[in-house]
């Protein structure tokens, strides 16, 4: 049997301690301990974050890869999907983070870790460079969206991922209320069950 790796990518100013990351890790620990999960603490700097992702994937040669990403992690997960031809589940994904994060230029503090970092125009350019304007295999992506996301406009995601599997729930918020309801179906979509 091919060993399996699930990569979870958190959002901007989040961490591996995010609720969704922990729910997924706990679920795998209980029901699918045979699946390896990696939840890296991603750098706030896009190019460094991408190098982290590449290094993790390279560390698991021969593994069946899949990815789950939330918010900015959903943007990165889309890139992983396109580069590594693996299934992806994205949760309230950032579609154009290079526009959103302009509001965060300058010094920031991660509320999970108290890590202080400075975003510059170079980092916005790095984000733009990681964009995937055209999805080669949209059928390998499942986007979970909630309409009352207070951070991102879900309409951008429905437009970009219109050829992918789409679940749009009325209400909710950016964190995606009730994510745990989808854990079993996520693993089925990722072909782990």
N, C-alpha and C positions, 0 to 999 in steps of 0.2 A: 504494500500500500504506500502511495506517495505521501510523504509527510506534508503537513499543511501549516501555513503561516498566515495569520490575520494581522494586518497592520492597522492600528487605529491612530488617526491624525487629529489632534485637537485644534481648536480655533485660536485666533489671535488673542493674546493676553489670557490664555487658559493654561492648562497643564494636564499631565497624566492623571491628576486627582479629580478631574471633572466628573460630574455625576454619570454622564453617558459612558465614559471610558471605564469607570468602575463597575457600572451595571453590566457592560459587555464582558469584562474580565471575570466578574463573579459568575455570570451565566456559563461562560466557557469552563471555568473551574468546576462547576457543579455538574454540567451535562456533557461537556466535550473536552475533557482534560487532554485528549490526544492532539488537540489543535494548539499550536504555539501562538501566543499573542504577544505582539510588541507594541508598546505604547510609549514612544519616545517623547522626551521633553524637547519639543521643537524650538530651535532658535527663533527669536523674533525677527531675525534677518533672513529674507526669503532665500537667497542663494545658499546660505549656510544650512537652512532647513532642508533644502532640496538635496544637498550633499549628505546630510544625515540620513535622509530617506534612501538614497542610493546605496549608502554604506550598509544599512540594515538589510536591504534586499540582497546585496552582494554576499552578505554573511550567511545566507540560507540557500546555497545552490541546490537545485533539485527539488525545492519545496514548491508546492502549489500555493501561489500567492493570491490573496484578495485584500481589499482595503475598504475601510470605513472611515469617513471623514466628516467633521462638523464645521460649518462656517468657513473660515479660511482653510481648515483642514479638508473641507469638501473641495475647495479649489485645488489644493495639492493632490487630493485623491483622484480628481479628474485627470491630472497630469500622469499620475501613477498608472491609471487605467489605460491611457493612450500609449505610454512608453512601454509598459510591461505586458500589455494585452491581457489584463486580469479583470475580473469583475469588481465593481465598486458600488458601495451604498453611500450616498451623500445626504447629509442631514442639514436642512436650511443652509445650503452652500453659498458662499460668497461667489458671485459671478464676475464682478469687476472690482476686486479689492484694491487695485491700483488707483481707483477713484475714491473709494471710501477712506482708505488709510491716509490720504492727504491731510485729513483732519487730525491725524496723530503725529504729524511731523514734529520733531523735537523730543524732549525727554518724556518717557513713560515709565510707569511702575506696574509690574505684573502683580495683580491682587492675590494670586495664589502663592507666589514665591517671594514677593517683595524685591525681585530683581529689577534694577533700574537699567533702562536701555534707551538709546537715542535713534529715532528713525530719521533718515535723510531722503532726499530726492533720489539718491542712488538706489535705495531700497525699493522705492516705488517703481523705478525702472526694472529692477530685478523681478518684481512681481509681474510686471507687464511681459517680461521675457518668458515667464512660465505659463502664460496663457495658452489655452487650446481652443482657438476660435471655432474650429470644425471638429466635431466628434466623429471619429472613424467608425466606431462600433457602439452606437448609443444603446443598443439592446443589452449591452453588458453593464449598464448603469441603472441604478434605481435611486431616484431622488425623493426624499421624504420632506415635505414642506408643510408649514403651518402659516395661515394667512395673517395672523396677528403678530408675526415676527416684528419686534420693535427695533431691530437693528438693520435688517436687510429687506428689500422689496422682493417678495416671493414671485412677483410677475417676471422679474428678470430671469429667475430660475426656470419658470414654466416655459419661457420663450427659448432659453438656451437648451433645455433638456426635453423639448417637446417630442423628440423621437425616442426618448428613453422611457423606462417604466416610471410613471409619476404617481405619487400619492400626495394629494393636497387635502389637508384637513382644515376646516374652518376653525378660527380661534387659535389657541395655543400661544406660543411665544418663541423667542429666538433659541431657547434651550431645547425646544421641542418637548412639550408636556406629554408624558406617557410613552416615551421612547421604549421603555421595557416591554410594552405590548408587542413590539415588532421583533424582538430578539430571535425567536425561533424562525420567523419568516425571512429575516435577514440571512441567517445561516443557510437556509434552503436556497435563497437567491444566489448566494456566494458559492453554491454547489458543495457545501460541506456536509450535507445530509442527504 
